[in-house]
Amino acid sequence: MPASMPATLAGAPAKTGRVTCLDGLRGVAACSVVAFHFFYAFTPGPFSDRARTGFTVFDTPLAVLWNGHFAVAVFFVLSGFVLAASSPKSAREAPLMIFLRYLRLGLPALASSALAWAWLNGFPDAAREAQAISTSSWFRWTYQPPIPPLSQAIWEGGVGVFLNGTTRFNNPLWTMQAELLGSILIYGSYAVLRGRWRPLAMALGIVGFGAAGLFYLAAFCAGALVYEMRERLRELPVAGLVIGLVGLVIGATYPYHAGGPGLVSTLQSHLGMDGFREAGAALVLVSVLITPALRRFFESGPLQRLGELSFPIYLVHVPLIVAPAAWLFVAFAPLGPAGLTALFAAACLGTLGLGTLFLVAVERPVLAALKAIRTRARGQARPAGAAP
């Protein structure tokens, strides 16, 4: 067992530790978002149905493989956990850390927005023509010709999306505003609260933000609360799997099932909806932490690689879907199941390839620069003669 981890639980880190299994979980969630956007674009039927009836695979935990709504909830819960682990040591440090967090989100978002602008200009009619065939309403979140200038793409990616919470160059960037607000919440709270006040504040945040309908902020609080309670967690192989399954049932089931008479039908209509998906994501986080088999699975080499690529994958996949993938969808229409499967495989490979380039050209340089700034700032703030 690594020395940085408490003896009670191998998956729960000390203050400076890193829970590598959560990197794998983040990578899987990113892949789920890719699948969601691809199939919502080209086979929108099940995703567009806001009054689904009967029982299909969308009503099972298997929907976690393409339920982008749930994947985003997982992102927010994981962010709450990680932000709590890297919280400022004092109120003086909080403003700098919040600013660095903005740069950590904003610089890659800006680069991805510029990349999306280039793809949209390279395939200017692809999204419109694909929408005419698939009839997917999802394309309304993408700019159609005339494509706005590069200056607007830079503004929306680096600033506008944080102010407005949306952009039509690269629509997944809507989460950047939520991530920044969640960062301000956690870093700000942790800068002024100490000890037992932190878990109490996070628990109150879950209740308060949930009651106000701000479920994404409740998700950040849930992740931070799990971090605060990490030393009380114990390895429970069987119970951990049950907790994870419950989390998938209530949170990963695709939403919008129609309600009907009876308690069971009423409950089914709420599965996967706001509140349920965030609660399910928090249960999945706990499940991974306390279940050795799940930790080993998410710590495997391929999933760790996906974890490293998770943010680049998230940032680059939609421009590929709405531009070259949409162009191919139109060029070879109508596509049967085999053709659509081949196009999905091509989109996934393209996303991995472009994501790897983005990791090398943008993600790693940004992280290295921010680490240098943070290290220098902390060194300057240390009193003369203090131990390093």
N, C-alpha and C positions, 0 to 999 in steps of 0.2 A: 504494500500500500504506500503510495507516495507520501512523503513527509509533510507536504503542504495540505493534506486532507485529514480531517479529524478521524479518530478511530471508529466513531459510531457509524459513519457512512462514507463509503469510498467515493460516492458521486457528489458529495456536498463539500465545497472547498472552504478553506480558510479565507480570510479577507482578501489575500492576494492570489489565491488559487484560480484555476481555470477549469471549468467543468466541460471537458472535451466532448462528452456525449451530447451536450446541448448544441454543439456545432453541427453534429450529424442530424439532429432533429430539425435544425434551421434549414439545412440543405434539402431535406425531404419536403419541408413546407414550401420552399422555393419551387421545387419541381411540381408540386401540387398546383401552385399558382399558374405555372406555364401551361399545364394540362387544362386548367379551367378556362384560361383566355383562348387557347387554341380551339377547343371544342365549342365554347360559347360563340366564337366567331363563325365557325363553319358548320356546326350542327346545333343550332341554338334551341331547338325544340324543348328538350327537358330543362334547359337552363332558363328559358323564358317563361315557362308555365308557372304562373303565380297562384294557381288553384289546382295543384296536382292531386289526383285521386288514385285509389288503388295502392298496391304495394310493389315497388320496384327496387332495383339495386340502389337507387338514390335514397331510399329509406333505410339503408343499412350503414354500418360503420365503414364499409368499403368506399363510400363516397368521399372518405378522407383523401383518396388518391386524386380527386379532381375538384374538391370543394375549396375554392379560393377564399371564400369568406372565412372559413375556419382557419385556413393557413395564415391569414392576416392576423387573426386573433392570437394564434400561436406566436407570431412575430412580436406582438405587443406584450404578451406575457413574458417572453424571453427577454425582451428589452428591459422590462421592469426588474427582472432578476439581475441582469448584467449591470444595469445602472446602479442598483443598490450595492452591488459588489465593488463598483468603482466610484462610490460616492465621495464628494469633497470632504476633506478633513476639517474644514472650518468654513465659516460664512464668507471669509475673505476670498477663499479659493473658488467659491461657487460661480461667480460671474464669468471667470475665465473658462471654467469647465463647460458652462452652458454655451459660451461662444465657440469653444473648440468642438462641442457637439454639433452646433450649427454647421461649422465648416466640414465636419466629418460626413454630415448628411448632404449639405448643399453643394460641395465641390463635385462629388460623383453624380449627383442629380443634374447639375448643370451640364456636365460632360455627356450624360445620357440624353439630355434634351437636345443638345447640338447634334448628337449622333442620330436621334430620331428625325430631326429636321433634314439631315442628309438622306436618310432612307426614304422619307416621304417625297422629297424632290426627285429621287431616283426612280420612284414608282408612283407618280402623282395620282394616277387614276385607279390604282389597284384596290384600295379600300372601298371606294365607291362601287366599282364593278363587282367586287366580292359580296358586298352587302346586297346588291341587286339580285344575286343568285341565292345566297343563304338566307336573306331577309333578317339577319341578325341585328337587333337594336344596339348591340355592343359597339358597333362601328361609329355610333353617334358621338362617342368620346374621343374620336380621332379627327384631326383636321382634314377637310376635303379641299380640293383646289378652289381658289388659289391658296397655296400654302403661305402662311405669314413669313416674314423675313427672318434670317438667322438671329438678328438682334432680339427679336421677340422670343425666340426659343431660348436664348441665353438668359433673358430676364425671367421668363416663366420658370425655367429649371432652377435658377440660383436664388431667386427672390420671390417671384409671384406665387409659386406653388405654396410657399410657407405662409403667405398672406391670405390667399384665396382658397387653398386646399384643393386645387384642381388645375389641370393643364390638359390640353388636347394634343400636345406633341407626344407625350409618353404617359398615358393615363394612370399607370400604377404609382406615379409620383404623388398622388393624392395623400398617400400615407406619410409623406415627409412632414406635413404640418402636424399630424397626430404624433409622430415620433418626436418632434421638437417640443411640442406641448407636454408630452409625457416626460421628456428629459428635464424640462423646467420644473415640473411637478416633483419628480423624485429627487433631483439634485437640490432644489430649493428646500424641500422638506428635510432632507438629510443634513443640510448645512446648519439647520437650527435645532434639530431634534437629536436627542441622544438616548442610548440604552433602550429601556422598555417602552419609551414614548414612540419609537419608530414603528414597531409592529402594531401598536394601538392605532396610530395615525393611518397606517395602511389599511387596517381592517375597517376603520371609519370611512376611509376613502372608497373602499369597495361598495359599502352600503350607500354612501352619499352620492357618489357619481353614478352608481347603478340606478338609484331612485330618480336622479336628474336626467336619465337617458344617455349619459356620457359613458357608454360602456367601454369605449377604448381606453379612457383614463382609469376606469375600474380594473381593466386588464393589466395596466402598468402597476397599479397598487397590488394586484394579486401576485404578480411576479415578484415584486419586492417583498411581500409578506412571506412567500415561500422561501426567499433568501434568508429572511430574518429567523425563520423557524427551522432552518436547515440542520442545525445541530441536534434537534429533537427527532429528526427523521431516523428511522431504522430500516434496515433491509428486510423487506417483506415480499418474497418472490411471488407467492400466490395472490396475496391481497393487492400487491402492486399491479399485477395484470388485471385484476378485477376493477381496480380504480381507473386504469387506463381505458378499459372497455367501456365503463360507464361514461368516462369523458368523451369517448368517440360517439357513443349513442346519443348523448344529449347535445353535443357540440358539432360533430362532424357530419351528422345526418344532414342531407341537403335541405335547406329551408323551403318554405312556401307550400307545404302539404296542406290541402284543404281541410278545414275542421268539419266535424260532423256530430251527430248525437252521441252522447256517452262520454265518460271520462277519458277512456283510452284514446279515442279519436281527437278529443280536445287537446290532450297532452301531446299527441303526435304532431299536431299542427304547430306546436311551439318549438319542437326540436330543431336545433340549428339556427334559431332566430337570435336576435340581439339578446345579450344576457346569458342565454344558454350556451352559445358558442364560446364566450369568454370563460364561463365557468368550466366548460369542457376542456378548454385549452389549459387552464390552471391544473385540472386533474391529470391531464396528460403529462404536464411538467413534473408533478409529484410522482406519477407512476414511473417515469423514466429514472428519476433520482433514486427510488427505493427498490427498483427491480433489477438485479444484476444482469439477467439475460438481455433486457432492453438496453442497459448501459453498454454492454459488450457489442450489441448490434449497432448502435449508433456511434460507437467508437471505432468501428471497422474502417479500414483504409479508404474504400470508395466513398463512404458517407462522410468521412472527414474531409475528403477532397471536395465533395459537394458543399459541405459547410463552408469551406474557404471561398467557394465560388458563389455562395448563396446571394450576397448582395449584388455582385455583377450579373448573375442570372436574372434576378428580379428587375434590374435596370435595363437590360438589353433585349429581353425576349419579346416585348410587345412591338417595338419597331420592326423586328424580323417578321412577326405575324402579319402586321398590317401592310407591309411592303412586299418583300420577295415571296413570302408564303402566300399572301393574297393573290399576287400576280400568277403564281403557279396554279393556285386553286381555280382561277378564271381561265387560264390557258388550257387546262386539261379537263374543264367541266364537261359533263357532270362526273364527279368522282364517286365511285362506289366505295364500299368498306375497305377494300384492299388499297385503293388509291389514296384514301384519306389516311389510312394507317401509314403508308409510305411517306406522305407529306408530313405527318406528325413526327415520324422518325427523323426526317430531314430537318424539320424545325428544331427538334431537340438537339441534334448534332450541331446545327448552326448556332444555337444558343450557347452550347458548351464551348464551341470554338471562339465565338465572339466574346463570351464571358471571360474566357482565359486571357484573351488580349486585353480586355478591360481591367482585369485583375492586375496584370503586369504594368499596363500603361497608366492607370488611374488609381486603382484601389491601394496598391502597395505604396506608391509614392505619397499619396495623401496620408496614409496611416503613419509612415515614417516621418513626414514633416510635422504632423500633429504631436507625435511622441517627442520629437526634439523640442518643440515649443513648450510642451508640458514639463519636460525635464528641466529645461532652462528656467522656466518660471518658478518651479518649486525650489531650484537651487538658489535663485535670487531671494526667495522669500525666507530661506533658512537663516536663522540668526547666526552671527559670526561665532565661530568656535563650536557650533552644534555638530553633533555626530551625523554623518551622512546616512 
